[in-house]
Amino acid sequence: MSQDEAPILPVGGTKLKSVLSQMFEQAPGFMALVREPDHVFELTNAAYQRLMDNREVIG
């Protein structure tokens, strides 16, 4: 799909948040979102959870 064909979603809309959340969760590689300055885990995907042997890392 070219950039011209990509669907446009309203910024800040719940549909955009849902799509981004699904993309994050379904990504084949491990991903984590951390918050500065203490690098607190906010979000991890399933691949990251498998990497961490399903240990709780959020918070």
Secondary structure, 3 states (H helix, E strand, C coil): CCCCCCCCCCCCCHHHHHHHHHHHHHCCCCCEEEECCCCEEEEECHHHHHHCCCCCCEC
